[in-house]
Amino acid sequence: MLKSLIRPAMIFIPLTFGFFFPVAGGLTFLIRYFIATMLYLVFLKLRLNDLPIRRTHFYLLGWNLAYGVLPYLILNALGMRQLALAAFFTGIAPTANAAPVIINFLRGNVGFVVGGVLVTTAGVSLALPLLLPMVTGNYSFAFVGKVAESLFWVIVFPALLAIATRKWYPPSEKWPAKLQNFSFTLWSLCLLIVASDTALFLRRNPDTPHDILWQIAGLSLGLCALNFGTGYLVAPRKFRRESSQTLGQKNTNFTLYLALAFVNPLAAMGPIFYILWHNSYNALQMFLLERHLKNRTKLP
């Protein structure tokens, strides 16, 4: 329980250090490799034939895409370009790879959430080559090809490599559990690099209002509440908790990378703040569940 409360707080350390001491701002090229490595470890655990796909998963995919596109269109029409970009890369992110782990802690249906990871990851990956040109204003075939290439190396290649590794060396399925701390270290380094790059961006662009970070943080919090709430409301009663987790807990890894690669580090701050919000909510959920279970055991 203590671990679940500490991890969200620990996100502040690389973010704060990177923002005030931007020593890692020139290392953004490493994020691609760090994220591919983390996803490779996740894919080692997934088996396609064990995933129950339900109609609700495709409803959640639709909401997932809508909460990336609609806020972007609205904010961009209002002239809030930076907020619009941050909203897009936050809202469009698919279900987090760690969501099945959290729902297991919450004593929910793990299979439902694993199916959500597969459907939303595949759906968002297919949509991004079409959506990113709209967001960036670059509609050339060369740009679409570049986006597709980035998605291949960050998502598809790690998945194929994981399948091959598992086939030829079955004990590799145990690697993700053994390397959890390694994955968390890579993620912390990603946060450090993005925060450093954001600080450098603000210094090189002094006309950018510094309170934009607070606006992005508030926007990200609003999207987090909207996703968890919508997921709960649109699902059948017996899958409300699982659906809420599927839509609310997001894999901001590769959308963060795409924001850095094709836009600017300010856009990447939306997904980063979302990490803080959804991890904090997960910690609260586990705290409330544990308290509920303790109170139930005390009843005569």
Number of C-alpha atoms within 10 A of each C-alpha: 9 8 8 16 17 13 15 18 12 12 19 16 13 19 23 15 17 24 22 12 15 19 17 19 21 13 14 19 13 13 24 20 14 19 21 22 17 22 22 23 23 20 21 23 16 19 10 10 6 10 18 14 17 12 8 17 23 15 14 25 24 14 19 26 21 15 21 22 21 15 20 24 17 12 17 17 11 10 10 12 16 21 23 27 28 30 29 29 27 32 31 27 27 31 29 24 25 15 24 25 15 22 23 14 15 19 13 19 16 19 17 21 33 27 22 32 27 19 21 28 20 15 17 20 21 13 13 20 19 14 19 21 17 13 21 12 9 13 14 10 10 10 16 18 12 14 19 17 14 18 21 15 14 25 21 18 15 22 21 14 15 21 19 13 16 17 12 9 10 12 10 15 19 13 13 18 12 10 13 12 11 12 20 13 13 17 19 17 19 26 26 28 28 30 29 27 26 24 21 21 16 15 12 10 10 9 8 12 9 11 9 13 18 11 15 27 22 15 20 27 19 13 22 24 14 17 24 22 18 19 24 21 13 16 19 11 10 10 18 19 22 29 29 22 27 32 31 30 28 28 23 25 26 23 25 27 26 22 23 22 17 17 17 17 26 24 28 31 28 33 31 24 24 27 23 19 21 21 21 17 18 22 21 14 16 19 16 13 15 15 11 11 10 11 10 10 8 7 6 4
